[in-house]
Amino acid sequence: MTGMEFAGQLSMGIVLIGATMGSALGIGAAATAAAGAWAKEAKAGKPLNFAYIILTGMPLSQTIYGFILMLVGLSPLVTGEGAITGTHPGTLLGIGIAGGIAELISAWVQGLIGAAGCRSISEGQGKGLVFIIITMGIVETVGLFGFVFLLLVLPK
């Protein structure tokens, strides 16, 4: 393996690193708020609200986008069709950085919105879940666009 091939392969790992970090940060933010809301509900003797699980899990999808982008970028290497990682390392580095940042920020902000949503639902007698999911879906679209647009520019 040449240094150029290694750099190209490493570039595709950057996508997954960014996506998983963003998902972890987003899930952590939403889960912390969910735990607080559940504690408040338990203390009041109310049943625990399942909606917080939905809001906590939504940032996970960016990890899937990052994984797919990484696999598609490395697929010619895996299938033996030719190592684009060695012939286009600069392009792949740009795609890796852009994809990693897009997925990281998208998942993290989605988790922050989920955290605010947990508090909102907790304070508002369980109302507003649909609006929170729609808002999180708008942020999801940013991550999805980043994923799709970068798939389109991957070297063939």
GROMACS elastic network, one bead per residue, 0.5 to 0.9 nm:
[ bonds ]
;  ai    aj funct       b0    kb
    1     4     6  0.81561   500
    1     5     6  0.61476   500
    1     6     6  0.67030   500
    1    86     6  0.87198   500
    2     5     6  0.52306   500
    2     6     6  0.62981   500
    2     7     6  0.86870   500
    2    86     6  0.74071   500
    3     6     6  0.50391   500
    3     7     6  0.61481   500
    3     8     6  0.86450   500
    3    86     6  0.80712   500
    4     7     6  0.50764   500
    4     8     6  0.62226   500
    4     9     6  0.86673   500
    4    85     6  0.71886   500
    4    87     6  0.75491   500
    4    88     6  0.83875   500
    4    89     6  0.61576   500
    4    90     6  0.89599   500
    5     8     6  0.50801   500
    5     9     6  0.61916   500
    5    10     6  0.85075   500
    5    83     6  0.74509   500
    5    84     6  0.79300   500
    5    87     6  0.74859   500
    5    88     6  0.86292   500
    5    89     6  0.69330   500
    6     9     6  0.51486   500
    6    10     6  0.60079   500
    6    11     6  0.84909   500
    6    85     6  0.73471   500
    6    86     6  0.74033   500
    6    89     6  0.85162   500
    7    10     6  0.50457   500
    7    11     6  0.60890   500
    7    12     6  0.89251   500
    7    85     6  0.73372   500
    7    86     6  0.77544   500
    7    89     6  0.60767   500
    7    90     6  0.84074   500
    7    92     6  0.86177   500
    7    93     6  0.76372   500
    8    11     6  0.50753   500
    8    12     6  0.67837   500
    8    74     6  0.87821   500
    8    84     6  0.76417   500
    8    86     6  0.60346   500
    8    87     6  0.82960   500
    8    88     6  0.70057   500
    8    90     6  0.73755   500
    8    91     6  0.84037   500
    8    92     6  0.58131   500
    8    93     6  0.65380   500
    9    12     6  0.54105   500
    9    13     6  0.67351   500
    9    70     6  0.89396   500
    9    73     6  0.84007   500
    9    74     6  0.69551   500
    9    85     6  0.56408   500
    9    86     6  0.82486   500
    9    89     6  0.79820   500
    9    92     6  0.81912   500
    9    93     6  0.89058   500
   10    13     6  0.50248   500
   10    14     6  0.65741   500
   10    85     6  0.88271   500
   10    92     6  0.89738   500
   10    93     6  0.80778   500
   10    96     6  0.84856   500
   11    14     6  0.52039   500
   11    15     6  0.71873   500
   11    70     6  0.86866   500
   11    85     6  0.84994   500
   11    89     6  0.75727   500
   11    90     6  0.87208   500
   11    92     6  0.57878   500
   11    94     6  0.78911   500
   11    95     6  0.76092   500
   11    97     6  0.73327   500
   12    15     6  0.55210   500
   12    16     6  0.71404   500
   12    66     6  0.88938   500
   12    69     6  0.77052   500
   12    71     6  0.80155   500
   12    73     6  0.64739   500
   12    74     6  0.71695   500
   12    85     6  0.87665   500
   12    92     6  0.67870   500
   12    93     6  0.73910   500
   12    95     6  0.77780   500
   12    96     6  0.52337   500
   12    97     6  0.86443   500
   13    16     6  0.52418   500
   13    17     6  0.61778   500
   13    18     6  0.87024   500
   13    66     6  0.88994   500
   13    67     6  0.87853   500
   13    70     6  0.65468   500
   13    96     6  0.71642   500
   13   100     6  0.88285   500
   14    18     6  0.61357   500
   14    19     6  0.84883   500
   14    66     6  0.89127   500
   14    70     6  0.85086   500
   14    93     6  0.82333   500
   14    95     6  0.89820   500
   14    96     6  0.51829   500
   14    97     6  0.62271   500
   14    99     6  0.80125   500
   14   100     6  0.58675   500
   15    18     6  0.53769   500
   15    19     6  0.61533   500
   15    20     6  0.86190   500
   15    65     6  0.89700   500
   15    66     6  0.53730   500
   15    67     6  0.75431   500
   15    69     6  0.73365   500
   15    70     6  0.64279   500
   15    95     6  0.77981   500
   15    97     6  0.64831   500
   15    98     6  0.77795   500
   15    99     6  0.52430   500
   15   101     6  0.77602   500
   15   102     6  0.89472   500
   15   103     6  0.78866   500
   15   104     6  0.89411   500
   16    19     6  0.50424   500
   16    20     6  0.59546   500
   16    21     6  0.83414   500
   16    63     6  0.67628   500
   16    64     6  0.86792   500
   16    65     6  0.84694   500
   16    67     6  0.56168   500
   16    68     6  0.88436   500
   16    69     6  0.81923   500
   16    70     6  0.66446   500
   16    96     6  0.83628   500
   16    99     6  0.84489   500
   16   100     6  0.65314   500
   16   103     6  0.87834   500
   17    20     6  0.53816   500
   17    21     6  0.60438   500
   17    22     6  0.85327   500
   17    63     6  0.87303   500
   17    66     6  0.81308   500
   17   100     6  0.66399   500
   17   104     6  0.85227   500
   18    21     6  0.51881   500
   18    22     6  0.60705   500
   18    23     6  0.85548   500
   18    63     6  0.84005   500
   18    66     6  0.77758   500
   18    96     6  0.88308   500
   18    97     6  0.81653   500
   18    99     6  0.75813   500
   18   101     6  0.58903   500
   18   102     6  0.80288   500
   18   103     6  0.63398   500
   18   105     6  0.85048   500
   19    22     6  0.52021   500
   19    23     6  0.61492   500
   19    24     6  0.85961   500
   19    60     6  0.87315   500
   19    61     6  0.88814   500
   19    62     6  0.55444   500
   19    64     6  0.80005   500
   19    65     6  0.75942   500
   19    66     6  0.53697   500
   19    67     6  0.80119   500
   19    99     6  0.79209   500
   19   100     6  0.55932   500
   19   101     6  0.76538   500
   19   102     6  0.79895   500
   19   105     6  0.85067   500
   19   106     6  0.87558   500
   19   107     6  0.74516   500
   20    23     6  0.50332   500
   20    24     6  0.60373   500
   20    25     6  0.85297   500
   20    60     6  0.80140   500
   20    62     6  0.73885   500
   20    63     6  0.50534   500
   20    64     6  0.87026   500
   20    66     6  0.77658   500
   20    67     6  0.89172   500
   20   100     6  0.87997   500
   20   103     6  0.82893   500
   20   104     6  0.72670   500
   20   107     6  0.87587   500
   21    24     6  0.51153   500
   21    25     6  0.61245   500
   21    26     6  0.85057   500
   21    63     6  0.84324   500
   21   100     6  0.89739   500
   21   103     6  0.88373   500
   21   104     6  0.61624   500
   21   107     6  0.85590   500
   21   108     6  0.83716   500
   22    25     6  0.51289   500
   22    26     6  0.59780   500
   22    27     6  0.83841   500
   22    59     6  0.76508   500
   22    60     6  0.85974   500
   22    62     6  0.76324   500
   22    63     6  0.79792   500
   22   100     6  0.86967   500
   22   101     6  0.85621   500
   22   103     6  0.64815   500
   22   105     6  0.61296   500
   22   106     6  0.72059   500
   22   109     6  0.84845   500
   22   111     6  0.87964   500
   23    26     6  0.50965   500
   23    27     6  0.58720   500
   23    28     6  0.82502   500
   23    57     6  0.89020   500
   23    58     6  0.86103   500
   23    59     6  0.50272   500
   23    60     6  0.51441   500
   23    61     6  0.76768   500
   23    62     6  0.64049   500
   23    63     6  0.62811   500
   23   103     6  0.81409   500
   23   104     6  0.68558   500
   23   106     6  0.85905   500
   23   107     6  0.50591   500
   23   108     6  0.63233   500
   23   110     6  0.88406   500
   23   111     6  0.78906   500
   24    27     6  0.51981   500
   24    28     6  0.58820   500
   24    29     6  0.85534   500
   24    59     6  0.79263   500
   24    60     6  0.77905   500
   24   107     6  0.82014   500
   24   108     6  0.78434   500
   24   111     6  0.89697   500
   25    28     6  0.50546   500
   25    29     6  0.61935   500
   25    30     6  0.87129   500
   25    59     6  0.86517   500
   25   104     6  0.84461   500
   25   107     6  0.75592   500
   25   108     6  0.54723   500
   25   109     6  0.88968   500
   25   111     6  0.71952   500
   25   112     6  0.88140   500
   26    29     6  0.52113   500
   26    30     6  0.62666   500
   26    31     6  0.84121   500
   26    56     6  0.77717   500
   26    57     6  0.87895   500
   26    58     6  0.85126   500
   26    59     6  0.57161   500
   26    60     6  0.81979   500
   26   104     6  0.87961   500
   26   105     6  0.89534   500
   26   106     6  0.87221   500
   26   107     6  0.54629   500
   26   109     6  0.66078   500
   26   110     6  0.62040   500
   26   112     6  0.62508   500
   26   113     6  0.87968   500
   26   114     6  0.81153   500
   26   115     6  0.85986   500
   27    30     6  0.52206   500
   27    31     6  0.57525   500
   27    32     6  0.83590   500
   27    55     6  0.84983   500
   27    56     6  0.53099   500
   27    57     6  0.63710   500
   27    58     6  0.77340   500
   27    59     6  0.60545   500
   27    60     6  0.73091   500
   27   107     6  0.81634   500
   27   108     6  0.77668   500
   27   110     6  0.86436   500
   27   111     6  0.55784   500
   27   112     6  0.86320   500
   27   114     6  0.85180   500
   27   115     6  0.88682   500
   28    31     6  0.51200   500
   28    32     6  0.60286   500
   28    33     6  0.86624   500
   28    56     6  0.78753   500
   28   108     6  0.89963   500
   28   111     6  0.74271   500
   29    32     6  0.53935   500
   29    33     6  0.65551   500
   29    34     6  0.87344   500
   29    56     6  0.80669   500
   29   108     6  0.80371   500
   29   111     6  0.56041   500
   29   112     6  0.58623   500
   29   113     6  0.88777   500
   29   114     6  0.77480   500
   29   115     6  0.58332   500
   30    33     6  0.52398   500
   30    34     6  0.60720   500
   30    35     6  0.86407   500
   30    52     6  0.79636   500
   30    53     6  0.88641   500
   30    55     6  0.66836   500
   30    57     6  0.83148   500
   30   110     6  0.86412   500
   30   111     6  0.50994   500
   30   112     6  0.63220   500
   30   113     6  0.77376   500
   30   114     6  0.51322   500
   30   116     6  0.77864   500
   30   117     6  0.83931   500
   30   118     6  0.72993   500
   31    35     6  0.60187   500
   31    36     6  0.85627   500
   31    52     6  0.78146   500
   31    53     6  0.79405   500
   31    55     6  0.83388   500
   31    56     6  0.54076   500
   31    57     6  0.85631   500
   31   111     6  0.84611   500
   31   114     6  0.85720   500
   31   115     6  0.72274   500
   31   118     6  0.88860   500
   32    35     6  0.51976   500
   32    36     6  0.64187   500
   32    37     6  0.87686   500
   32    56     6  0.89354   500
   32   115     6  0.74149   500
   33    36     6  0.51334   500
   33    37     6  0.62348   500
   33    38     6  0.86488   500
   33    52     6  0.85367   500
   33    56     6  0.88966   500
   33   114     6  0.82522   500
   33   115     6  0.50694   500
   33   116     6  0.75277   500
   33   117     6  0.86468   500
   33   118     6  0.59979   500
   33   119     6  0.65843   500
   34    37     6  0.50193   500
   34    38     6  0.60785   500
   34    39     6  0.85299   500
   34    52     6  0.54985   500
   34    53     6  0.76358   500
   34    55     6  0.84665   500
   34    56     6  0.74265   500
   34   114     6  0.87850   500
   34   115     6  0.69916   500
   34   118     6  0.56754   500
   34   119     6  0.76675   500
   34   122     6  0.89393   500
   35    38     6  0.50937   500
   35    39     6  0.61434   500
   35    40     6  0.86356   500
   35    52     6  0.86491   500
   36    39     6  0.50952   500
   36    40     6  0.62784   500
   36    41     6  0.87074   500
   36   118     6  0.87595   500
   36   119     6  0.83386   500
   37    40     6  0.50803   500
   37    41     6  0.62142   500
   37    42     6  0.85888   500
   37    48     6  0.84992   500
   37    49     6  0.85270   500
   37    52     6  0.83584   500
   37   118     6  0.66838   500
   37   119     6  0.65442   500
   37   121     6  0.85927   500
   37   122     6  0.58058   500
   37   123     6  0.87056   500
   38    42     6  0.59685   500
   38    43     6  0.84297   500
   38    47     6  0.86728   500
   38    48     6  0.57434   500
   38    49     6  0.71700   500
   38    52     6  0.85757   500
   38   122     6  0.84436   500
   39    42     6  0.50931   500
   39    43     6  0.60456   500
   39    44     6  0.85552   500
   39    48     6  0.86141   500
   40    43     6  0.51976   500
   40    44     6  0.62831   500
   40    45     6  0.87251   500
   40    46     6  0.86510   500
   40   122     6  0.80940   500
   41    44     6  0.50999   500
   41    45     6  0.62030   500
   41    46     6  0.50451   500
   41    47     6  0.66832   500
   41    48     6  0.61061   500
   41    49     6  0.80926   500
   41   122     6  0.78878   500
   42    46     6  0.57227   500
   42    47     6  0.69147   500
   42    48     6  0.67477   500
   43    46     6  0.76235   500
   44    47     6  0.89753   500
   45    48     6  0.89639   500
   46    49     6  0.86817   500
   49    52     6  0.63633   500
   49    53     6  0.82815   500
   49   122     6  0.86742   500
   49   126     6  0.79504   500
   50    53     6  0.55583   500
   50    54     6  0.72452   500
   51    54     6  0.52822   500
   51    55     6  0.65764   500
   51    56     6  0.87320   500
   51   118     6  0.80961   500
   51   121     6  0.86225   500
   51   126     6  0.86137   500
   51   129     6  0.72562   500
   52    55     6  0.50995   500
   52    56     6  0.60116   500
   52    57     6  0.85892   500
   52   114     6  0.80813   500
   52   115     6  0.87252   500
   52   117     6  0.83028   500
   52   118     6  0.59331   500
   52   121     6  0.86669   500
   53    56     6  0.50158   500
   53    57     6  0.61005   500
   53    58     6  0.87240   500
   54    57     6  0.53383   500
   54    58     6  0.63490   500
   54   114     6  0.87516   500
   54   133     6  0.85918   500
   55    58     6  0.56405   500
   55    59     6  0.82066   500
   55   110     6  0.87074   500
   55   111     6  0.75464   500
   55   113     6  0.84814   500
   55   115     6  0.75942   500
   55   117     6  0.74848   500
   55   118     6  0.73768   500
   55   129     6  0.88017   500
   55   132     6  0.82615   500
   55   133     6  0.73384   500
   55   136     6  0.83859   500
   56    59     6  0.71454   500
   56    60     6  0.85968   500
   56   111     6  0.68346   500
   56   114     6  0.63819   500
   56   115     6  0.77416   500
   56   118     6  0.88009   500
   57    60     6  0.57595   500
   57    61     6  0.82648   500
   57   111     6  0.85546   500
   58    61     6  0.63860   500
   58    62     6  0.87231   500
   58   107     6  0.80892   500
   58   110     6  0.73453   500
   58   111     6  0.74988   500
   58   114     6  0.81206   500
   58   133     6  0.88005   500
   58   136     6  0.78388   500
   58   137     6  0.87439   500
   58   140     6  0.84738   500
   59    62     6  0.61951   500
   59    63     6  0.80084   500
   59   106     6  0.79173   500
   59   108     6  0.71047   500
   59   109     6  0.85643   500
   59   110     6  0.59176   500
   59   111     6  0.59677   500
   59   114     6  0.88229   500
   59   136     6  0.88061   500
   59   140     6  0.80269   500
   60    63     6  0.56324   500
   60    64     6  0.71668   500
   60   107     6  0.72607   500
   61    64     6  0.51223   500
   61    65     6  0.64921   500
   61    66     6  0.88022   500
   61   107     6  0.79214   500
   61   140     6  0.82002   500
   61   143     6  0.89209   500
   62    66     6  0.61362   500
   62    67     6  0.84738   500
   62   103     6  0.54891   500
   62   104     6  0.76239   500
   62   106     6  0.75172   500
   62   107     6  0.60383   500
   62   140     6  0.79794   500
   62   143     6  0.65946   500
   62   144     6  0.78988   500
   62   147     6  0.87868   500
   63    66     6  0.51044   500
   63    67     6  0.60688   500
   63    68     6  0.86141   500
   63   103     6  0.75672   500
   63   104     6  0.88062   500
   63   107     6  0.84792   500
   64    67     6  0.50528   500
   64    68     6  0.61551   500
   64    69     6  0.85635   500
   65    68     6  0.52354   500
   65    69     6  0.61373   500
   65    70     6  0.85518   500
   65   103     6  0.77075   500
   65   143     6  0.79428   500
   65   144     6  0.73237   500
   65   147     6  0.61385   500
   65   148     6  0.88240   500
   66    69     6  0.51428   500
   66    70     6  0.60931   500
   66    71     6  0.86085   500
   66    99     6  0.71206   500
   66   100     6  0.71635   500
   66   103     6  0.69746   500
   66   147     6  0.73258   500
   67    70     6  0.51016   500
   67    71     6  0.61594   500
   67    72     6  0.86255   500
   68    71     6  0.50618   500
   68    72     6  0.60839   500
   68    73     6  0.84648   500
   68   147     6  0.87212   500
   69    72     6  0.52098   500
   69    73     6  0.60860   500
   69    74     6  0.86085   500
   69    96     6  0.88367   500
   69    99     6  0.81336   500
   69   147     6  0.68359   500
   69   148     6  0.86526   500
   69   150     6  0.79025   500
   69   151     6  0.65386   500
   70    73     6  0.51098   500
   70    74     6  0.61925   500
   70    75     6  0.84041   500
   70    96     6  0.81762   500
   71    74     6  0.51135   500
   71    75     6  0.56621   500
   71    78     6  0.89429   500
   72    76     6  0.78501   500
   72   151     6  0.78043   500
   72   154     6  0.83849   500
   73    76     6  0.73715   500
   73    77     6  0.84917   500
   73    84     6  0.80088   500
   73    85     6  0.79480   500
   73    92     6  0.77560   500
   73   151     6  0.82067   500
   73   154     6  0.67268   500
   73   155     6  0.81738   500
   74    77     6  0.54140   500
   74    78     6  0.64274   500
   74    79     6  0.88631   500
   74    83     6  0.79829   500
   74    84     6  0.77838   500
   74    85     6  0.72194   500
   75    79     6  0.59524   500
   75    80     6  0.82824   500
   75    81     6  0.83657   500
   75    83     6  0.87214   500
   76    79     6  0.51919   500
   76    80     6  0.58187   500
   76    82     6  0.55276   500
   76    83     6  0.58396   500
   76    84     6  0.67198   500
   76    85     6  0.86307   500
   76   156     6  0.84327   500
   77    80     6  0.53048   500
   77    81     6  0.65273   500
   77    82     6  0.58513   500
   77    84     6  0.70353   500
   77    85     6  0.74853   500
   78    81     6  0.78759   500
   78    82     6  0.87738   500
   78    83     6  0.84250   500
   79    82     6  0.80262   500
   80    83     6  0.73650   500
   81    84     6  0.88894   500
   82    85     6  0.87034   500
   82    86     6  0.89516   500
   83    86     6  0.57310   500
   83    87     6  0.68973   500
   83    88     6  0.88262   500
   84    88     6  0.55737   500
   84    89     6  0.75032   500
   84    92     6  0.85850   500
   84   155     6  0.70751   500
   84   156     6  0.76672   500
   85    88     6  0.56837   500
   85    89     6  0.53754   500
   85    92     6  0.71016   500
   86    89     6  0.57879   500
   87    90     6  0.87301   500
   88    91     6  0.54171   500
   88    92     6  0.62193   500
   88    93     6  0.86258   500
   88   155     6  0.72813   500
   89    92     6  0.50293   500
   89    93     6  0.59680   500
   89    94     6  0.86547   500
   90    94     6  0.63470   500
   90    95     6  0.86478   500
   91    94     6  0.52144   500
   91    95     6  0.62535   500
   91    96     6  0.85400   500
   91   153     6  0.87836   500
   91   154     6  0.78047   500
   91   155     6  0.78167   500
   92    96     6  0.58510   500
   92    97     6  0.84734   500
   92   154     6  0.73611   500
   92   155     6  0.81923   500
   93    97     6  0.61197   500
   93    98     6  0.84425   500
   94    97     6  0.52809   500
   94    98     6  0.59556   500
   94    99     6  0.82549   500
   95    98     6  0.51673   500
   95    99     6  0.57101   500
   95   100     6  0.81771   500
   95   150     6  0.62832   500
   95   151     6  0.87072   500
   95   153     6  0.81520   500
   95   154     6  0.75836   500
   96    99     6  0.52377   500
   96   100     6  0.58666   500
   96   101     6  0.84644   500
   96   150     6  0.89688   500
   97   100     6  0.51394   500
   97   101     6  0.60924   500
   97   102     6  0.84764   500
   98   101     6  0.52924   500
   98   102     6  0.60123   500
   98   103     6  0.85755   500
   98   146     6  0.79546   500
   98   150     6  0.81188   500
   99   102     6  0.51025   500
   99   103     6  0.60774   500
   99   104     6  0.83291   500
   99   143     6  0.86012   500
   99   146     6  0.63676   500
   99   147     6  0.65617   500
   99   150     6  0.69513   500
  100   103     6  0.54160   500
  100   104     6  0.59231   500
  100   105     6  0.85702   500
  101   104     6  0.50407   500
  101   105     6  0.60483   500
  101   106     6  0.82974   500
  102   105     6  0.55766   500
  102   106     6  0.60082   500
  102   107     6  0.85667   500
  102   142     6  0.75841   500
  102   143     6  0.59000   500
  102   146     6  0.59922   500
  102   147     6  0.80351   500
  103   106     6  0.50750   500
  103   107     6  0.59716   500
  103   108     6  0.83538   500
  103   142     6  0.83451   500
  103   143     6  0.52578   500
  103   144     6  0.83093   500
  103   146     6  0.74211   500
  103   147     6  0.78451   500
  104   107     6  0.54624   500
  104   108     6  0.60688   500
  104   109     6  0.85733   500
  104   143     6  0.84944   500
  105   108     6  0.50881   500
  105   109     6  0.59579   500
  105   110     6  0.82751   500
  105   143     6  0.82213   500
  106   109     6  0.54188   500
  106   110     6  0.60299   500
  106   111     6  0.86641   500
  106   139     6  0.59558   500
  106   140     6  0.65125   500
  106   141     6  0.85825   500
  106   142     6  0.64730   500
  106   143     6  0.53566   500
  107   111     6  0.62068   500
  107   112     6  0.87158   500
  107   139     6  0.79493   500
  107   140     6  0.75101   500
  107   143     6  0.75549   500
  108   111     6  0.51310   500
  108   112     6  0.63406   500
  108   113     6  0.87626   500
  109   113     6  0.62042   500
  109   114     6  0.84559   500
  109   136     6  0.84370   500
  109   139     6  0.73081   500
  110   113     6  0.51625   500
  110   114     6  0.61335   500
  110   115     6  0.86394   500
  110   135     6  0.84780   500
  110   136     6  0.54265   500
  110   137     6  0.82240   500
  110   138     6  0.89377   500
  110   139     6  0.60605   500
  110   140     6  0.71486   500
  111   115     6  0.60537   500
  111   116     6  0.85841   500
  111   136     6  0.82291   500
  112   115     6  0.50078   500
  112   116     6  0.63105   500
  112   117     6  0.84842   500
  113   116     6  0.50705   500
  113   117     6  0.59986   500
  113   118     6  0.86387   500
  113   132     6  0.74886   500
  113   135     6  0.76989   500
  113   136     6  0.65150   500
  114   118     6  0.61559   500
  114   119     6  0.87017   500
  114   132     6  0.72268   500
  114   133     6  0.81564   500
  114   136     6  0.71421   500
  115   118     6  0.51644   500
  115   119     6  0.65358   500
  115   120     6  0.86303   500
  116   119     6  0.52263   500
  116   120     6  0.60736   500
  116   121     6  0.86484   500
  116   132     6  0.87466   500
  117   121     6  0.59958   500
  117   122     6  0.83258   500
  117   128     6  0.80536   500
  117   129     6  0.73885   500
  117   132     6  0.58785   500
  117   133     6  0.86055   500
  118   121     6  0.52663   500
  118   122     6  0.60322   500
  118   123     6  0.85421   500
  118   129     6  0.87650   500
  119   123     6  0.60156   500
  119   124     6  0.83163   500
  120   123     6  0.52046   500
  120   124     6  0.57906   500
  120   125     6  0.86060   500
  120   126     6  0.80180   500
  120   127     6  0.79408   500
  120   128     6  0.75983   500
  120   129     6  0.88294   500
  121   124     6  0.50169   500
  121   125     6  0.61573   500
  121   127     6  0.55091   500
  121   128     6  0.63577   500
  121   129     6  0.68801   500
  122   125     6  0.59821   500
  122   126     6  0.59781   500
  122   127     6  0.83877   500
  123   126     6  0.75534   500
  123   127     6  0.88053   500
  124   127     6  0.56274   500
  124   128     6  0.78376   500
  126   129     6  0.74099   500
  127   130     6  0.84255   500
  128   131     6  0.53981   500
  128   132     6  0.63682   500
  128   133     6  0.87972   500
  129   132     6  0.51501   500
  129   133     6  0.61741   500
  129   134     6  0.86183   500
  130   133     6  0.51473   500
  130   134     6  0.61673   500
  130   135     6  0.86305   500
  131   134     6  0.50730   500
  131   135     6  0.61796   500
  131   136     6  0.86070   500
  132   135     6  0.50511   500
  132   136     6  0.61358   500
  132   137     6  0.84308   500
  133   136     6  0.50130   500
  133   137     6  0.59441   500
  133   138     6  0.86710   500
  134   138     6  0.63630   500
  134   139     6  0.89308   500
  135   138     6  0.52085   500
  135   139     6  0.67964   500
  135   140     6  0.87368   500
  136   139     6  0.52064   500
  136   140     6  0.61588   500
  136   141     6  0.87361   500
  137   141     6  0.61971   500
  137   142     6  0.88815   500
  138   141     6  0.51261   500
  138   142     6  0.69260   500
  139   142     6  0.52488   500
  139   143     6  0.68604   500
  139   144     6  0.88089   500
  140   143     6  0.52413   500
  140   144     6  0.61547   500
  140   145     6  0.86134   500
  141   145     6  0.59343   500
  141   146     6  0.84431   500
  142   145     6  0.51614   500
  142   146     6  0.62105   500
  142   147     6  0.86145   500
  143   146     6  0.51196   500
  143   147     6  0.61900   500
  143   148     6  0.87022   500
  144   147     6  0.50208   500
  144   148     6  0.61193   500
  144   149     6  0.84486   500
  145   148     6  0.51332   500
  145   149     6  0.58116   500
  145   150     6  0.82619   500
  146   149     6  0.53491   500
  146   150     6  0.60384   500
  146   151     6  0.84916   500
  147   150     6  0.54050   500
  147   151     6  0.61917   500
  147   152     6  0.88313   500
  148   151     6  0.50330   500
  148   152     6  0.63735   500
  149   152     6  0.51874   500
  149   153     6  0.67415   500
  150   153     6  0.52298   500
  150   154     6  0.63966   500
  151   154     6  0.53956   500
  151   155     6  0.89732   500
  152   155     6  0.84542   500
  153   156     6  0.86274   500
